[in-house]
Amino acid sequence: MRLPPSITCRRGLFAMLCLLSSLLCLAPPALAHKASDSYLILEVNGSEVSGQWDIALRDIDFALGLDVDGNGEITWGELRARHADIDAWALGRLGLQRGGACRIRVADHLVDTHTDGAYAVLQLTGACPRADAELSVSYRLLFELDALHRGLLHLTLDGTSHSAVLAPERAEQHFVAGQSSRLAQFGQYLVEGIWHIWIGFDHILFLLALLLPAVLVHEKGGWHGVARFRDALHEVLWVVTAFTAAHSITLSLAALGLIELPSRLVESAIAASVVLAAANNLKPLVEGRRWLVAFAFGLIHGFGFASVLAELGLPQQALVLSLLGFNLGVEVGQLAIVAVFLPLAFALRDTRFYRRGVFIGGSLATLAIALIWLIERAFDLKLLGG
């Protein structure tokens, strides 16, 4: 049964509003694509366990409340006073099994700095009941408070290296000495690639800023809807292909250690790319060849993806396959966004709501958010907190 045009339009408006509000209004400041992670390094030789667990101070403060005086800074004294509480909280959310439950304790406390702030470092030691059984790792740190949190595991089990990403849906993983599945590594990095494009709000906003005018044509001083869906699809394919090719090049070069750029420079340049893409919608300077803009700035975005991949770590025994999986995951996530956005945008292209509300309003909102990101990243400020 065909729905009346008014109902179809209302549904399209609602879906478009939901998409834009989720991508624009919920975009966090500063490190927009850097989610909450902890870094767990374990070495299990026979029944002996040693390792190191880096947990962000902001995450511990969120869970336990370290900032006693409420001044926004966590001192060594405040941290040291809660060592016992931190140990109980963290170890209560990490489980190792090898022929039974392994006994793990914190041998020492340190502090280290990552690209996104200060981390408490827990030096781990312990023992397992057996020296030759399968190892099971269960992890649930912060999952009850933050579903976006991930535990990045680097495990050496009897001389064999493993890498894993511990997430709510993959909170328990199993490892066998001498076995490391390359196909499993590929699948895991594929999923992480999809996940990181979906939470990478700066990358998404850049892509959307380029896609917003794809269903419009600028002529006689104004914007008008394209005549055919094929024309819009052709424009989108050029943009997406150029963006994909560019960030794949720099992602691969940076992930393999061939090129390295300062993190602040990369993050600032990504924010600047969003600013320029949104500004071009409001006052067009580049028309008809937005794919060139997508390619040029896609090279910068590739370094941003590489920083995420560096945090995840690439397993050396499946280096190329894991890199390929992550890159393909980014593309799958990107195409999913396009598949939702483009039909809705095309259906609404001739409405005042799209041209004024979505295109102009969305570009203005994107420009404002990206300008805040740019200032925060370039000058190391926290204008919106977080």
C-alpha positions as a LaTeX table, in Angstrom:
\begin{tabular}{lrrr}
\hline
Residue & $x$ (\AA) & $y$ (\AA) & $z$ (\AA) \\
\hline
Met1 & 0.00 & 0.00 & 0.00 \\
Arg2 & 1.40 & 3.41 & $-0.98$ \\
Leu3 & 1.48 & 5.96 & 1.83 \\
Pro4 & 0.12 & 9.48 & 1.27 \\
Pro5 & 2.86 & 12.00 & 0.39 \\
Ser6 & 2.28 & 13.97 & 3.60 \\
Ile7 & 2.89 & 10.90 & 5.77 \\
Thr8 & 5.96 & 9.90 & 3.76 \\
Cys9 & 7.34 & 13.41 & 4.08 \\
Arg10 & 6.72 & 13.55 & 7.83 \\
Arg11 & 8.52 & 10.25 & 8.29 \\
Gly12 & 11.40 & 11.49 & 6.18 \\
Leu13 & 11.60 & 14.70 & 8.21 \\
Phe14 & 11.61 & 12.76 & 11.46 \\
Ala15 & 14.34 & 10.40 & 10.28 \\
Met16 & 16.48 & 13.26 & 8.98 \\
Leu17 & 16.06 & 15.19 & 12.24 \\
Cys18 & 17.05 & 12.12 & 14.26 \\
Leu19 & 20.15 & 11.60 & 12.13 \\
Leu20 & 21.28 & 15.22 & 12.33 \\
Ser21 & 20.55 & 15.59 & 16.04 \\
Ser22 & 22.46 & 12.45 & 16.91 \\
Leu23 & 25.47 & 13.48 & 14.85 \\
Leu24 & 25.53 & 17.21 & 15.61 \\
Cys25 & 24.07 & 17.74 & 19.06 \\
Leu26 & 25.82 & 14.81 & 20.70 \\
Ala27 & 29.24 & 15.47 & 19.21 \\
Pro28 & 31.70 & 15.72 & 22.12 \\
Pro29 & 34.40 & 18.39 & 22.23 \\
Ala30 & 38.16 & 18.21 & 21.73 \\
Leu31 & 39.23 & 14.64 & 21.02 \\
Ala32 & 35.98 & 13.82 & 19.31 \\
His33 & 36.93 & 10.37 & 18.09 \\
Lys34 & 38.94 & 9.29 & 21.13 \\
Ala35 & 36.78 & 7.03 & 23.28 \\
Ser36 & 37.52 & 5.83 & 26.80 \\
Asp37 & 40.14 & 3.05 & 26.73 \\
Ser38 & 42.36 & 1.23 & 29.17 \\
Tyr39 & 45.57 & $-0.55$ & 28.18 \\
Leu40 & 46.19 & $-4.02$ & 29.59 \\
Ile41 & 49.54 & $-5.72$ & 28.95 \\
Leu42 & 49.81 & $-9.28$ & 30.24 \\
Glu43 & 52.61 & $-11.82$ & 30.07 \\
Val44 & 51.69 & $-15.35$ & 31.08 \\
Asn45 & 54.51 & $-17.90$ & 31.16 \\
Gly46 & 53.29 & $-21.22$ & 32.46 \\
Ser47 & 51.53 & $-20.45$ & 35.71 \\
Glu48 & 53.28 & $-17.10$ & 36.30 \\
Val49 & 51.50 & $-13.85$ & 35.47 \\
Ser50 & 52.93 & $-10.36$ & 35.19 \\
Gly51 & 51.70 & $-7.22$ & 33.53 \\
Gln52 & 50.70 & $-3.59$ & 33.52 \\
Trp53 & 47.29 & $-1.94$ & 33.41 \\
Asp54 & 46.96 & 1.73 & 32.40 \\
Ile55 & 43.61 & 3.28 & 33.40 \\
Ala56 & 42.73 & 6.92 & 32.73 \\
Leu57 & 42.55 & 9.03 & 35.89 \\
Arg58 & 39.39 & 10.68 & 34.56 \\
Asp59 & 37.75 & 7.23 & 34.36 \\
Ile60 & 38.80 & 6.30 & 37.89 \\
Asp61 & 37.56 & 9.68 & 39.11 \\
Phe62 & 34.27 & 9.11 & 37.31 \\
Ala63 & 33.83 & 5.73 & 39.02 \\
Leu64 & 35.32 & 6.40 & 42.46 \\
Gly65 & 35.58 & 10.18 & 42.89 \\
Leu66 & 39.28 & 10.93 & 43.32 \\
Asp67 & 39.08 & 14.74 & 43.22 \\
Val68 & 38.43 & 15.32 & 46.92 \\
Asp69 & 38.74 & 19.12 & 46.91 \\
Gly70 & 36.78 & 19.49 & 43.68 \\
Asn71 & 39.33 & 21.75 & 41.98 \\
Gly72 & 39.33 & 19.76 & 38.73 \\
Glu73 & 42.83 & 18.38 & 39.28 \\
Ile74 & 43.86 & 15.02 & 40.71 \\
Thr75 & 47.04 & 15.16 & 42.77 \\
Trp76 & 49.39 & 12.31 & 43.61 \\
Gly77 & 48.26 & 12.60 & 47.22 \\
Glu78 & 44.60 & 12.16 & 46.25 \\
Leu79 & 45.51 & 9.19 & 44.08 \\
Arg80 & 47.77 & 7.54 & 46.67 \\
Ala81 & 45.10 & 7.82 & 49.36 \\
Arg82 & 42.78 & 5.68 & 47.22 \\
His83 & 45.24 & 3.00 & 46.07 \\
Ala84 & 43.49 & 0.25 & 48.00 \\
Asp85 & 40.09 & 1.28 & 46.63 \\
Ile86 & 41.45 & 1.45 & 43.08 \\
Asp87 & 43.00 & $-2.02$ & 43.41 \\
Ala88 & 39.75 & $-3.54$ & 44.66 \\
Trp89 & 37.68 & $-1.77$ & 42.00 \\
Ala90 & 39.95 & $-2.68$ & 39.08 \\
Leu91 & 40.82 & $-6.27$ & 40.06 \\
Gly92 & 37.17 & $-6.94$ & 40.79 \\
Arg93 & 36.50 & $-6.32$ & 37.10 \\
Leu94 & 39.33 & $-8.39$ & 35.65 \\
Gly95 & 39.41 & $-12.17$ & 35.72 \\
Leu96 & 42.02 & $-14.65$ & 34.46 \\
Gln97 & 41.44 & $-18.39$ & 34.33 \\
Arg98 & 44.02 & $-21.09$ & 33.54 \\
Gly99 & 42.99 & $-24.38$ & 35.05 \\
Gly100 & 41.01 & $-22.33$ & 37.58 \\
Ala101 & 40.98 & $-18.74$ & 38.76 \\
Cys102 & 44.36 & $-16.98$ & 38.68 \\
Arg103 & 45.27 & $-14.93$ & 41.75 \\
Ile104 & 46.26 & $-11.40$ & 40.68 \\
Arg105 & 47.44 & $-8.53$ & 42.84 \\
Val106 & 48.79 & $-5.01$ & 42.29 \\
Ala107 & 52.50 & $-4.93$ & 43.09 \\
Asp108 & 53.10 & $-1.20$ & 42.52 \\
His109 & 51.45 & 2.06 & 41.43 \\
Leu110 & 52.80 & 4.55 & 38.91 \\
Val111 & 51.45 & 7.42 & 36.81 \\
Asp112 & 51.97 & 7.84 & 33.07 \\
Thr113 & 50.75 & 10.23 & 30.38 \\
His114 & 48.99 & 9.21 & 27.16 \\
Thr115 & 47.89 & 11.49 & 24.32 \\
Asp116 & 44.55 & 12.07 & 26.03 \\
Gly117 & 45.71 & 12.70 & 29.60 \\
Ala118 & 47.13 & 11.15 & 32.76 \\
Tyr119 & 46.79 & 7.45 & 33.54 \\
Ala120 & 47.21 & 5.39 & 36.70 \\
Val121 & 49.57 & 2.47 & 36.04 \\
Leu122 & 48.92 & $-0.71$ & 38.00 \\
Gln123 & 51.84 & $-3.15$ & 37.99 \\
Leu124 & 50.35 & $-6.66$ & 38.15 \\
Thr125 & 51.72 & $-9.97$ & 39.33 \\
Gly126 & 50.14 & $-13.32$ & 40.13 \\
Ala127 & 49.86 & $-17.04$ & 39.48 \\
Cys128 & 47.46 & $-19.51$ & 37.88 \\
Pro129 & 46.60 & $-23.07$ & 39.01 \\
Arg130 & 47.94 & $-24.69$ & 35.80 \\
Ala131 & 50.77 & $-23.97$ & 33.39 \\
Asp132 & 49.45 & $-25.66$ & 30.22 \\
Ala133 & 45.72 & $-24.90$ & 29.97 \\
Glu134 & 43.72 & $-22.47$ & 27.84 \\
Leu135 & 43.78 & $-18.92$ & 29.18 \\
Ser136 & 40.51 & $-17.06$ & 29.64 \\
Val137 & 40.43 & $-13.28$ & 30.14 \\
Ser138 & 37.22 & $-11.59$ & 31.33 \\
Tyr139 & 36.99 & $-7.81$ & 31.52 \\
Arg140 & 34.17 & $-5.51$ & 32.65 \\
Leu141 & 35.85 & $-2.29$ & 33.75 \\
Leu142 & 33.47 & 0.70 & 33.37 \\
Phe143 & 31.01 & $-1.20$ & 31.21 \\
Glu144 & 28.20 & $-0.48$ & 33.65 \\
Leu145 & 28.99 & 3.25 & 33.44 \\
Asp146 & 30.21 & 3.71 & 29.86 \\
Ala147 & 29.17 & 1.35 & 27.08 \\
Leu148 & 31.74 & 3.01 & 24.77 \\
His149 & 34.66 & 1.93 & 26.97 \\
Arg150 & 37.16 & $-0.56$ & 25.56 \\
Gly151 & 39.97 & $-2.59$ & 27.09 \\
Leu152 & 42.94 & $-2.91$ & 24.71 \\
Leu153 & 44.73 & $-6.14$ & 25.52 \\
His154 & 48.27 & $-7.11$ & 24.50 \\
Leu155 & 48.94 & $-10.64$ & 25.69 \\
Thr156 & 52.04 & $-12.79$ & 25.48 \\
Leu157 & 51.04 & $-16.38$ & 26.28 \\
Asp158 & 53.97 & $-18.79$ & 26.53 \\
Gly159 & 55.85 & $-16.77$ & 23.89 \\
Thr160 & 52.92 & $-16.26$ & 21.47 \\
Ser161 & 51.62 & $-12.72$ & 21.04 \\
His162 & 47.91 & $-11.91$ & 20.92 \\
Ser163 & 45.98 & $-8.65$ & 20.59 \\
Ala164 & 42.34 & $-8.21$ & 21.51 \\
Val165 & 39.78 & $-5.50$ & 22.10 \\
Leu166 & 37.60 & $-6.20$ & 25.13 \\
Ala167 & 34.13 & $-4.69$ & 24.74 \\
Pro168 & 30.74 & $-5.30$ & 26.41 \\
Glu169 & 29.80 & $-7.78$ & 23.70 \\
Arg170 & 33.26 & $-9.40$ & 23.81 \\
Ala171 & 33.97 & $-9.15$ & 27.52 \\
Glu172 & 35.41 & $-12.67$ & 27.80 \\
Gln173 & 37.97 & $-14.04$ & 25.36 \\
His174 & 39.96 & $-17.27$ & 25.23 \\
Phe175 & 43.53 & $-17.89$ & 24.13 \\
Val176 & 45.53 & $-21.07$ & 23.50 \\
Ala177 & 49.33 & $-21.17$ & 23.67 \\
Gly178 & 50.90 & $-21.45$ & 20.22 \\
Gln179 & 47.66 & $-20.52$ & 18.43 \\
Ser180 & 46.81 & $-17.12$ & 17.01 \\
Ser181 & 43.93 & $-16.98$ & 14.52 \\
Arg182 & 44.62 & $-14.49$ & 11.73 \\
Leu183 & 41.00 & $-14.68$ & 10.59 \\
Ala184 & 39.81 & $-13.81$ & 14.10 \\
Gln185 & 42.23 & $-10.87$ & 14.19 \\
Phe186 & 40.87 & $-9.67$ & 10.83 \\
Gly187 & 37.27 & $-9.91$ & 12.04 \\
Gln188 & 38.02 & $-8.10$ & 15.28 \\
Tyr189 & 39.78 & $-5.19$ & 13.57 \\
Leu190 & 36.97 & $-5.03$ & 10.99 \\
Val191 & 34.47 & $-4.51$ & 13.81 \\
Glu192 & 36.71 & $-1.93$ & 15.48 \\
Gly193 & 37.03 & 0.00 & 12.20 \\
Ile194 & 33.24 & 0.20 & 11.92 \\
Trp195 & 32.96 & 1.22 & 15.58 \\
His196 & 35.57 & 3.96 & 15.37 \\
Ile197 & 34.06 & 5.66 & 12.32 \\
Trp198 & 30.67 & 5.67 & 14.07 \\
Ile199 & 32.08 & 7.33 & 17.20 \\
Gly200 & 34.48 & 9.55 & 15.19 \\
Phe201 & 32.24 & 12.60 & 15.14 \\
Asp202 & 34.81 & 14.85 & 13.47 \\
His203 & 35.23 & 12.38 & 10.58 \\
Ile204 & 31.45 & 11.97 & 10.29 \\
Leu205 & 30.83 & 15.72 & 10.28 \\
Phe206 & 33.46 & 16.23 & 7.58 \\
Leu207 & 31.83 & 13.54 & 5.45 \\
Leu208 & 28.35 & 14.94 & 6.01 \\
Ala209 & 29.50 & 18.48 & 5.20 \\
Leu210 & 30.57 & 17.15 & 1.80 \\
Leu211 & 27.41 & 15.07 & 1.35 \\
Leu212 & 24.87 & 17.78 & 2.26 \\
Pro213 & 25.15 & 19.57 & $-1.13$ \\
Ala214 & 25.25 & 16.29 & $-3.10$ \\
Val215 & 21.47 & 16.41 & $-3.68$ \\
Leu216 & 21.59 & 20.10 & $-4.63$ \\
Val217 & 23.00 & 22.13 & $-7.50$ \\
His218 & 24.19 & 25.73 & $-7.13$ \\
Glu219 & 22.99 & 27.91 & $-9.98$ \\
Lys220 & 21.67 & 31.44 & $-10.46$ \\
Gly221 & 22.93 & 32.38 & $-7.00$ \\
Gly222 & 20.92 & 29.73 & $-5.15$ \\
Trp223 & 20.64 & 26.04 & $-4.34$ \\
His224 & 18.14 & 23.80 & $-6.14$ \\
Gly225 & 17.42 & 20.07 & $-5.95$ \\
Val226 & 19.11 & 17.80 & $-8.49$ \\
Ala227 & 16.82 & 16.31 & $-11.09$ \\
Arg228 & 17.81 & 12.65 & $-10.76$ \\
Phe229 & 18.96 & 10.39 & $-7.96$ \\
Arg230 & 21.66 & 9.12 & $-10.30$ \\
Asp231 & 23.25 & 12.57 & $-10.38$ \\
Ala232 & 23.38 & 12.73 & $-6.57$ \\
Leu233 & 24.72 & 9.18 & $-6.35$ \\
His234 & 27.42 & 9.97 & $-8.89$ \\
Glu235 & 28.55 & 12.96 & $-6.81$ \\
Val236 & 28.55 & 10.90 & $-3.60$ \\
Leu237 & 30.57 & 8.08 & $-5.15$ \\
Trp238 & 33.24 & 10.54 & $-6.26$ \\
Val239 & 33.41 & 12.11 & $-2.81$ \\
Val240 & 33.44 & 8.83 & $-0.87$ \\
Thr241 & 35.93 & 7.18 & $-3.22$ \\
Ala242 & 38.32 & 10.15 & $-2.99$ \\
Phe243 & 38.04 & 10.28 & 0.81 \\
Thr244 & 38.56 & 6.52 & 1.06 \\
Ala245 & 41.59 & 6.47 & $-1.23$ \\
Ala246 & 43.25 & 9.37 & 0.58 \\
His247 & 42.81 & 8.22 & 4.17 \\
Ser248 & 43.72 & 4.64 & 3.21 \\
Ile249 & 47.10 & 5.89 & 1.95 \\
Thr250 & 48.05 & 7.84 & 5.07 \\
Leu251 & 46.46 & 5.33 & 7.46 \\
Ser252 & 48.65 & 2.60 & 6.03 \\
Leu253 & 51.81 & 4.71 & 5.94 \\
Ala254 & 51.36 & 5.92 & 9.52 \\
Ala255 & 50.27 & 2.54 & 10.91 \\
Leu256 & 53.37 & 0.91 & 9.41 \\
Gly257 & 55.57 & 3.59 & 10.98 \\
Leu258 & 56.70 & 5.13 & 7.68 \\
Ile259 & 55.31 & 8.61 & 8.45 \\
Glu260 & 54.59 & 10.20 & 11.80 \\
Leu261 & 53.03 & 13.59 & 12.54 \\
Pro262 & 52.43 & 15.33 & 15.89 \\
Ser263 & 49.04 & 14.44 & 17.35 \\
Arg264 & 48.00 & 18.05 & 18.02 \\
Leu265 & 48.82 & 19.06 & 14.44 \\
Val266 & 46.75 & 16.19 & 13.03 \\
Glu267 & 43.77 & 16.80 & 15.31 \\
Ser268 & 43.83 & 20.55 & 14.59 \\
Ala269 & 44.03 & 19.95 & 10.84 \\
Ile270 & 41.06 & 17.55 & 11.01 \\
Ala271 & 39.00 & 20.20 & 12.81 \\
Ala272 & 40.09 & 22.78 & 10.23 \\
Ser273 & 38.96 & 20.47 & 7.42 \\
Val274 & 35.46 & 20.31 & 8.93 \\
Val275 & 35.40 & 24.11 & 9.28 \\
Leu276 & 36.36 & 24.63 & 5.63 \\
Ala277 & 33.98 & 21.98 & 4.29 \\
Ala278 & 31.04 & 23.51 & 6.19 \\
Ala279 & 32.04 & 27.07 & 5.22 \\
Asn280 & 32.16 & 26.04 & 1.56 \\
Asn281 & 28.48 & 25.05 & 1.80 \\
Leu282 & 27.57 & 28.51 & 3.09 \\
Lys283 & 29.71 & 30.43 & 0.58 \\
Pro284 & 30.69 & 28.09 & $-2.25$ \\
Leu285 & 34.25 & 28.45 & $-3.46$ \\
Val286 & 34.76 & 24.88 & $-4.64$ \\
Glu287 & 31.86 & 23.61 & $-6.75$ \\
Gly288 & 31.60 & 20.47 & $-8.83$ \\
Arg289 & 34.92 & 19.09 & $-7.61$ \\
Arg290 & 34.26 & 18.40 & $-3.98$ \\
Trp291 & 36.04 & 15.10 & $-4.49$ \\
Leu292 & 39.30 & 17.08 & $-4.63$ \\
Val293 & 38.51 & 18.56 & $-1.22$ \\
Ala294 & 37.63 & 15.09 & 0.05 \\
Phe295 & 40.93 & 13.69 & $-1.20$ \\
Ala296 & 43.10 & 16.53 & 0.09 \\
Phe297 & 41.67 & 16.50 & 3.60 \\
Gly298 & 41.21 & 12.74 & 3.55 \\
Leu299 & 45.00 & 12.49 & 3.70 \\
Ile300 & 44.89 & 14.29 & 7.06 \\
His301 & 41.99 & 12.20 & 8.34 \\
Gly302 & 44.02 & 9.09 & 7.62 \\
Phe303 & 46.53 & 10.14 & 10.26 \\
Gly304 & 43.63 & 10.51 & 12.69 \\
Phe305 & 42.50 & 6.95 & 12.01 \\
Ala306 & 46.10 & 5.82 & 12.40 \\
Ser307 & 46.28 & 7.29 & 15.90 \\
Val308 & 43.28 & 5.16 & 16.87 \\
Leu309 & 44.87 & 2.10 & 15.33 \\
Ala310 & 48.13 & 2.81 & 17.15 \\
Glu311 & 46.24 & 2.74 & 20.45 \\
Leu312 & 44.61 & $-0.56$ & 19.49 \\
Gly313 & 47.96 & $-1.97$ & 18.44 \\
Leu314 & 48.65 & $-4.08$ & 15.36 \\
Pro315 & 49.57 & $-7.73$ & 16.03 \\
Gln316 & 52.87 & $-8.36$ & 14.25 \\
Gln317 & 51.92 & $-11.90$ & 13.25 \\
Ala318 & 48.87 & $-10.58$ & 11.36 \\
Leu319 & 50.00 & $-7.04$ & 10.60 \\
Val320 & 48.72 & $-6.55$ & 7.05 \\
Leu321 & 45.52 & $-8.53$ & 7.61 \\
Ser322 & 44.60 & $-6.54$ & 10.74 \\
Leu323 & 45.36 & $-3.25$ & 8.98 \\
Leu324 & 43.19 & $-4.33$ & 6.06 \\
Gly325 & 40.39 & $-5.35$ & 8.43 \\
Phe326 & 40.43 & $-2.00$ & 10.23 \\
Asn327 & 40.48 & $-0.06$ & 6.95 \\
Leu328 & 37.60 & $-2.09$ & 5.53 \\
Gly329 & 35.69 & $-1.58$ & 8.75 \\
Val330 & 36.05 & 2.18 & 8.38 \\
Glu331 & 34.65 & 1.94 & 4.85 \\
Val332 & 31.72 & $-0.26$ & 5.90 \\
Gly333 & 30.83 & 2.20 & 8.67 \\
Gln334 & 31.14 & 5.10 & 6.26 \\
Leu335 & 28.96 & 3.46 & 3.61 \\
Ala336 & 26.31 & 2.68 & 6.23 \\
Ile337 & 26.08 & 6.40 & 7.00 \\
Val338 & 25.81 & 7.24 & 3.30 \\
Ala339 & 23.14 & 4.55 & 2.78 \\
Val340 & 20.96 & 6.12 & 5.49 \\
Phe341 & 21.61 & 9.76 & 4.62 \\
Leu342 & 21.46 & 9.91 & 0.82 \\
Pro343 & 17.93 & 8.53 & 0.14 \\
Leu344 & 16.48 & 10.77 & 2.86 \\
Ala345 & 18.33 & 13.81 & 1.58 \\
Phe346 & 17.23 & 13.15 & $-2.00$ \\
Ala347 & 13.59 & 12.73 & $-0.95$ \\
Leu348 & 13.66 & 16.07 & 0.89 \\
Arg349 & 15.94 & 18.02 & $-1.47$ \\
Asp350 & 13.21 & 20.30 & $-2.86$ \\
Thr351 & 11.71 & 21.17 & 0.52 \\
Arg352 & 12.40 & 24.38 & 2.42 \\
Phe353 & 13.12 & 22.18 & 5.43 \\
Tyr354 & 16.10 & 20.56 & 3.70 \\
Arg355 & 17.53 & 23.63 & 1.99 \\
Arg356 & 17.14 & 25.91 & 5.03 \\
Gly357 & 16.99 & 23.62 & 8.04 \\
Val358 & 19.22 & 20.69 & 7.09 \\
Phe359 & 21.63 & 22.17 & 4.55 \\
Ile360 & 22.09 & 25.72 & 5.88 \\
Gly361 & 21.28 & 24.94 & 9.52 \\
Gly362 & 23.35 & 21.75 & 9.52 \\
Ser363 & 26.31 & 23.51 & 7.90 \\
Leu364 & 26.14 & 26.35 & 10.46 \\
Ala365 & 25.98 & 23.89 & 13.36 \\
Thr366 & 28.87 & 21.89 & 11.91 \\
Leu367 & 30.90 & 25.07 & 11.43 \\
Ala368 & 30.31 & 26.16 & 15.05 \\
Ile369 & 31.21 & 22.76 & 16.52 \\
Ala370 & 34.32 & 22.43 & 14.36 \\
Leu371 & 35.51 & 25.94 & 15.26 \\
Ile372 & 35.34 & 25.00 & 18.95 \\
Trp373 & 37.28 & 21.80 & 18.23 \\
Leu374 & 39.88 & 23.77 & 16.28 \\
Ile375 & 40.43 & 26.30 & 19.08 \\
Glu376 & 40.57 & 23.59 & 21.74 \\
Arg377 & 43.02 & 21.43 & 19.82 \\
Ala378 & 45.27 & 24.18 & 18.50 \\
Phe379 & 45.63 & 25.95 & 21.85 \\
Asp380 & 45.15 & 22.94 & 24.17 \\
Leu381 & 42.03 & 24.43 & 25.78 \\
Lys382 & 38.86 & 22.91 & 27.21 \\
Leu383 & 36.11 & 25.34 & 26.21 \\
Leu384 & 33.29 & 22.85 & 26.71 \\
Gly385 & 34.89 & 20.63 & 29.33 \\
Gly386 & 35.15 & 16.85 & 28.84 \\
\hline
\end{tabular}
